[in-house]
Amino acid sequence: MDVWVIVLIFNMLKKEIIKVMRNNRTNNNFYPQGYLGKIAYHMFKGNFDKVQYFAKRQVQTYGDISEDDDRIINRLVLDFKRQQEAEEREFQSHLGRI
């Protein structure tokens, strides 16, 4: 095979790889579940104006919130509650109250 053909193929592959990497960055991979985590966190904290804001952003960006999304939000809220309870128990045990 000619060296120029190999170089041409390499450059084409390189361009495609760069394109995929850029798309991955712009597809909001930092939040693979969209805004569901933020919605759950603000539900847990009782910031309902922020819940509405992030729910609106979720719908605008990813479409309607499905039943599966709702389950994810509920699971995350429960996880936040469990984490807070565990931290509270640990704090109380350091104070010798438990």
N, C-alpha and C positions, 0 to 999 in steps of 0.2 A: 504494500500500500504506500502511496506517496505521502511524504511528510506533510504536505499542505492539506491533504484530505484529513489527516489526523488532527491537525491544528484547527481546521474548520469545524470538525465534529466537536472537538473539545470546547471551542468558543460557543457553539450553539448550546451545548449542555450547560455550560457555565451561565449563560444568559437565562436559561430556563430555571436553573437552581436559584439564582438571584431573584427571579420573578416570584417563585414559590415562597421564598423566605420573606420577601416584602409583603406578600399577601397574608402570610401567617401573622406578621406583626400588625397589620391593619385590620385583621379579623377579630381584634379584641381578645386575643388569647390570654391576656392578663386576667380576664374574667370569663373563664370557660362556661360558667353558668349564667352569664349576663349579669344583671343587677340583683339576682335573687339573694345573694349573700348580704348585700347592703340592705335590701328590704327586710330580711330576717333580723339583722342586727338592730335596725331602727325600730322594728316591732318589739324586740326584746327590751330596748331602752325606753320605749314609750314615746318616741318621736314620730308621731303619726303624720305630721306635715312632711317629714322626710320620707316616710313610707309611701305617701301619695306621690311625691316627686319621683322617687326611684321606680315605682310601679309604672308611672307614666313613661319614664325613659325606657323601661323594659319593653313596654308595648310598642313604643315608637321604633325601637331598634330591632327587636326580635319577634314582634308579633304578640298576639294575646297570650296571657298567662294560662297555661294548660293545667289540667289536674295534676300531672306529674310535677310541674313547676310548683304548684301549691303544696304538694307533699314534700318537696325539697325544702321549701320555705319553712314549713312546720317542723321538719326534722332539724333544720339549722337552729330554729328558735329553741327547741328542746335541748340541743347541744349547748347553746349559750347558757341556758338555765342550769344544766348539769355542771358546766364548767364553773359558773359563779358559785354554785352550792359547794363544790369541791374546794374552791379557793377560800370560801367563807369558813368551812370546817377546818381547813389547814391553818387559817389565821387564828381561829378560836383555840385550836389546840396549842399554838405557840403561846397564847395568853394563859393557858391552863384552865380554860373554862369548859372544856369537854372532858 
